[in-house]
Amino acid sequence: MTLYRIRASTVLMRRVNRRELYAIAGLAGGCALCGCTAKPEKKAKLDLGVKPIASPYAQSASYRDTIGSITYFQGLGPMRVRGHGLVVGLGKNGSVDCPRPIRDLLIQNLYKHHRFSSELVGSRGVTPEQMLEDPDTAVVLVQGEIEPGAAKGSRFDVGVMALPGTQTKSLRGGRLYTTDLEMYRTVSPGTSLSGRLLAKAHGPVFMNPFADDESATKSNPLEGTVIGGGMVTESRRLRLVLLEPSHHWARQIQDRINSFVPGSKPVADAVSPSFVQLEIPEEYADDTSHFLSLIRSLYISRDPRFNAARARELADELVNPTAPHGQIALCFEGLGRSALPVLNDLYTHPKEHVSFHAAVAGLRLGDHLAGDAMVVHAQKPDGEFRLKAIRALSEATGMAPAGMCLRRLLEDEDPRIRVTAYEGLIRRRDPYIESKVVGSDNFLLDRVPTRRAGLIYVKRSGTRRIALFGGGLRCTPPILYRAPDGSVTISAKGNDEELTILRVVVSSGSSSPPIPGPFELPELIALLGGDPDIDPTGQIIGVGLDYASIVRVLYFLTEAKAINAAFVLEEPNMADLFGPPRLEGRPESEL
């Protein structure tokens, strides 16, 4: 008996046989997908003979007749990638231990990505072979997950872990050399299969800045994260799978998607009766999850009469408190600007969920009236959708009121609102936020103008970024800070006019002369994180502390009330970032 897979909106697959499908659909012979001569365009309703049986919203106007009602995605899970790399800059905390097969691959990889020959006549450069024999380095396992539909050039975080059985003591302060990452699948304990090369990774290793031997916060010194260190080198394949193979419907889906996303290059390609291949268009490269949800929410019919009737049906259903409001908003967006007359009547609806979700759809369609409605939700102190509204405004390109609202929210008394508004302005690339690169690629330092009390916000995923809210942020003596590993000491007595910084190279024990430092926080951070260097006058302009070390300095100085600001670390929970790298996950078809 032939089996068919049913994929519901929850991405849950269930197998039922042909007889069960036709019984559910109420069809005697299942002619709609079995080659009958009836013409679908003459039907009053789109009916393929297959009804979703796992979705609680199967009868919703936001689900019936959509691409999602007759297809499911293949390749929707995160793609696990891994490789072996070399972390340098560990002093004597590294290890020369390395299995021979991994060593040979590493040497090839290092020669592939880096230049080791010297440009100086008579000078001999360090070779990869010599690097692997230096305890300043350690061989690590590098792994991460690529999101569904990720385009070439997309960034993601990667975890690094010292190889088990080696003598590596700690990865703190290290930097990962460029490493190739391949997709892989675990087939049995201790056995896995590697696939295509999909990404590469490099960058400084970020470790828990709050863990030391004297605190209750612990972390594994052999594990860390390279924030935003992974880069996709080959776009992920993604395709829609039809519940029942059909040349006709595969072409209909292809044409519907390509008409919705016009461009020089088609987004959808009906490669077979069963599959429609997809590529993420450039305008959705930073929001692939929204694009994929939107594709499955498109109605196959493009009849203006159908669209008008369905828009009114969606509006009636949106009022229901138990309706799938987010899905309805996606369907409104898929209908296009022809749905705006119906949406306009909903922006001022007395029910908050109706007004908000209508404004979400209108905002995506470029309706300025929707932008005004969303500003109301963003500014409502006790609003149910306030944070979501702020995030929605961050995506409202070309709408000046959205940016003005986000700037005003920087003055809100709730730190969460201030931080969310700041992140929205960063996403909009708003010039109101002054950004500066510290070091060659250490991190970004943002200055956020606000009259509110000072706030320091630290990112720990996606991008290494420190934001300073408010002006006049500075250190106030007396100050005494010493890093747990002794790498830096910062001090000042009550009557001192400047800070005194002492930098120590832990691996060798050598230390710098006392370095004068400013009390003003932006200048101090730039000095601490700048590349070690001296200006023409002989003044040291960079101490070379890594991102994690500076985060720890800021945290402990704010806790000691030596900085006139509060400290906020990006959510989620610390355990999510500093836990061991995940080695398990579901297999993918791309292997």
Secondary structure by P-SEA (a helix, b strand, c coil): cbbbbbbccccbbbbbcaaaaaaaaccccccccccccccccccccccccccccccccccccccccccccccccccccbbbbbbbbbbccccccccccccaaaaaaaaaaaaacccccccccccccccaaaaaacccbbbbbbbbbbcccccccbbbbbbbbccccccccccccbbbcbbbbbbbbbcccccccccccccccccccccccccccccccccccccccccccbbbcccbbbbbbbccccaaaaaaaaaaaaaaccccccccccccccbbbbbbcccccccaaaaaaaaaaccccccaaaaaaaaaaaaaaaaccccaaaaaaaaaaaacccaaaaaaaacccccaaaaaaaaaaaaaaccaaaaaaaaaaaacccccaaaaaaaaaaaccccaaaaaaaaaacccccaaaaaaaaaaaaaaccccbbbbbcccccbbbbbbbccccbbbbbbcccccbbbbccccccccccbbbbcccccccccccccccbbbbbbbcccccccccbbbbbccaaaaaaaaacccccccccccccccccaaaaaaaaaaaaaaccccbbbbcccccccccccccccbbbbbccc
